[in-house]
Amino acid sequence: MTHPAPTPLIDTDRWPDLARVPDRPVRARIARRLFTHALKDVPVTVVAPNGLALAGAGVPGGGGPVLRVRRPKEFLNRLGSDGLIGFGEAYQTGAWDTETGDELVALLTELASRLEDLVPKPLQRMRSLAAHHMPRDQDGDRHGARHNAHAHYDLSNDMFEAFLDPSMTYSAALFDPVADADGPGDLHAAQLRKIDAMLDAAGVRKGTRLLEIGSGWGGLAIKAAGERGATVLTVTLSEEQQELARRRIAAAGLAGRIEVRLADYREVAEEQPFDAVVSVEMIEAVGRRYLPDYFQAIERNLARGGRVAVQAITMAHHRMLATQDSYSWIHKYVFPGGLIPSIPELDFAAETAGLRLAARRDFGLDYARTLRAWRHRFEENWPKVAGHGFDEVFRRTWRFYLAYCEAGFASGYLGVSQLTYTRP
């Protein structure tokens, strides 16, 4: 998947911080020294115009994936001005690049596997002074949650359809360790396998009253009602998702068994409790402050003896604590608000709400495979995406986002788990 690296035309209204190159010469000099230190022991080749090497390992032929700095002044000014946000922005504008998308993943995987060692320890202790902090309007309260969901999930159903499988499932797939061992695997089959695993964990069968927190585009609800005979209430904050989910449900002949409600999880208060609750990768949008609210809402709506299946992206607890107040490139350009939680944090919040952990399945490497499939499909179908009004900067933004996440799971920096809880 080779891609050219011209400087993209930047819409100043849509991408104001990309259209303006910061001019911070002192910070740029500091960034150069830190960048050189960070990559001196990393198997990455860094090349720049006129043979200039910006890092100890960055000499032609030095081995490893190649990071090509095309505009060093802009690259260093963005890095010096905004740190890792600036690093991502420099990719968005084409100030640096790799020859292929796969090489971008390889580069980011090398960095992710050493992330805690790239910055000198004394400077890590000053992180709170230099880090950007989450804007107040991205908080996970009811107003912020709606804003955050709209910013990502209401981009365009057609755009998401261009790279997701036919079930329109936007979460980690569960691949078969035997059937998918020697190849890329069947993404659609793996997504259906994941949905079945979640429904199995929650004990969904004929007659089950099921609450789903985070509708997606209706794939899980359709399977629960159509194949297992459940009655489903599924809630979302995305108007685009609600509209398409309703159409897909009607096309499947299941409108009488599934309600798609535009509502916050805190607003669900049915008179009759549900037999089961499922929630697939919605919890990352909740935020640490609101995790108790999330699990209390589940407990409040769950019958005694009921089961809960939660699929969550996770990170190590010490990393969560270190980054919980940080504002990252992902927050700014892809997923506003939220937090990647740790397993201990989830278990504590669930137990405090009166839920008990019954089972756990970890499959982080399957998420790397899922993201790789999405990334390739996104590139292959880019002409369709562009036809809906998305520009080259958006393409580079999502290429970086998908590669960035794939690297996180491939390196083990991130994980994904299916967690089953019960209400005694």
ZIHUUR-V706557 format. One record per backbone hydrogen bond with DSSP energy under -1.0 kcal/mol. NH is the residue of the N-H (numbers start at 1). CO is the residue of the C=O. E is the energy in kcal/mol with one decimal. If there is no record, write none. Layout:
nh/co/e
NH/CO/E
NH/CO/E
//
This chain:
nh/co/e
3/99/-1.7
15/11/-3.1
19/15/-1.9
28/24/-2.7
29/25/-2.0
30/26/-2.0
31/27/-2.9
32/28/-2.2
33/29/-1.7
34/30/-2.6
35/31/-3.0
36/32/-2.3
37/33/-2.4
38/34/-2.9
39/35/-1.9
42/39/-1.3
44/42/-3.0
45/65/-2.6
47/67/-2.2
51/48/-1.2
52/49/-1.5
58/55/-1.2
59/57/-1.9
62/59/-2.3
67/45/-3.2
68/97/-2.8
69/47/-3.1
70/95/-1.9
71/95/-2.0
75/71/-2.7
76/72/-2.8
77/73/-2.2
78/74/-2.7
79/75/-2.3
80/76/-2.8
81/77/-2.1
82/78/-2.5
83/79/-1.9
85/82/-1.5
87/83/-1.9
88/84/-2.0
89/85/-2.5
90/86/-2.3
91/87/-1.1
92/88/-2.2
93/89/-2.0
95/90/-2.1
96/90/-1.1
97/68/-1.7
101/1/-1.5
104/100/-1.6
105/101/-2.0
106/102/-2.3
107/103/-2.6
108/104/-2.6
109/105/-2.6
110/106/-2.0
111/107/-1.9
112/108/-2.8
113/109/-2.3
114/111/-1.0
115/112/-1.2
117/114/-2.2
124/120/-1.8
125/121/-1.5
126/123/-1.1
127/124/-1.6
129/126/-1.3
130/126/-1.3
131/127/-3.0
134/325/-1.1
138/135/-1.8
139/136/-1.7
145/141/-3.2
146/142/-1.4
147/143/-2.0
148/144/-2.9
149/145/-2.3
150/146/-2.4
151/147/-2.1
152/148/-1.1
153/149/-2.1
154/150/-1.1
155/152/-1.2
160/156/-1.9
161/157/-2.4
162/158/-1.0
163/160/-1.3
164/160/-2.0
168/165/-2.4
174/190/-1.9
180/176/-2.1
181/178/-1.3
190/186/-2.4
191/187/-2.3
192/188/-2.3
193/189/-2.2
194/190/-1.9
195/191/-2.3
196/192/-2.4
197/193/-2.2
198/194/-2.1
199/195/-2.5
200/196/-2.8
201/197/-2.3
202/198/-1.9
203/200/-1.2
204/199/-2.7
207/229/-2.2
208/205/-2.3
210/231/-3.0
211/276/-2.3
212/233/-2.8
213/278/-2.4
214/235/-2.1
218/215/-1.8
222/218/-2.5
223/219/-1.8
224/220/-2.7
225/221/-2.5
226/222/-2.9
227/223/-2.0
230/224/-2.1
231/208/-2.8
232/257/-2.8
233/210/-2.6
234/259/-2.9
235/212/-2.3
236/261/-2.1
242/238/-2.3
243/239/-2.4
244/240/-2.2
245/241/-3.0
246/242/-2.3
247/243/-1.6
248/244/-2.6
249/245/-2.6
250/246/-2.4
251/247/-2.3
252/248/-1.4
253/250/-1.5
254/249/-2.5
257/254/-1.9
258/254/-1.2
259/232/-2.5
261/234/-2.8
263/236/-1.5
263/261/-1.2
267/264/-2.2
274/301/-3.5
275/209/-1.8
276/209/-1.6
277/307/-1.9
278/211/-2.4
279/309/-2.1
281/311/-2.9
285/282/-1.9
286/283/-1.4
290/287/-1.0
291/288/-1.2
294/290/-2.2
295/291/-2.3
296/292/-2.4
297/293/-2.3
298/294/-1.7
299/295/-2.7
300/296/-2.5
301/297/-1.2
303/274/-3.2
305/423/-3.3
306/303/-2.3
307/275/-1.3
308/421/-3.0
309/277/-2.4
310/419/-2.9
311/279/-2.6
312/417/-2.7
314/415/-2.9
315/341/-1.7
320/316/-2.2
321/317/-2.4
322/318/-1.6
323/319/-1.7
324/320/-1.2
326/323/-1.7
327/132/-2.2
332/328/-2.0
333/329/-2.5
334/330/-2.4
335/330/-2.3
339/284/-2.4
346/342/-2.1
347/343/-2.9
348/344/-2.3
349/345/-2.1
350/346/-2.6
351/347/-2.7
352/348/-2.4
353/349/-1.3
354/351/-1.4
355/350/-2.6
356/422/-2.5
358/420/-3.9
359/420/-1.4
361/418/-2.1
363/416/-2.3
368/364/-1.3
369/365/-1.7
370/366/-2.2
371/367/-2.8
372/368/-2.0
373/369/-2.2
374/370/-2.5
375/371/-2.8
376/372/-2.3
377/373/-2.3
378/374/-2.8
379/375/-2.1
380/376/-2.6
381/377/-2.1
382/379/-1.3
385/381/-1.8
386/382/-3.4
387/383/-1.5
388/385/-1.8
389/386/-2.0
395/391/-1.8
396/392/-2.3
397/393/-2.5
398/394/-2.7
399/395/-2.3
400/396/-2.2
401/397/-2.4
402/398/-2.6
403/399/-2.2
404/400/-3.1
405/401/-2.3
406/402/-2.2
407/403/-2.5
408/404/-1.6
409/405/-1.9
410/406/-2.7
411/407/-2.2
413/408/-1.0
414/408/-2.3
415/314/-2.6
417/312/-2.5
418/361/-2.8
419/310/-3.4
420/359/-2.6
421/308/-2.7
422/356/-2.2
423/306/-2.0
//
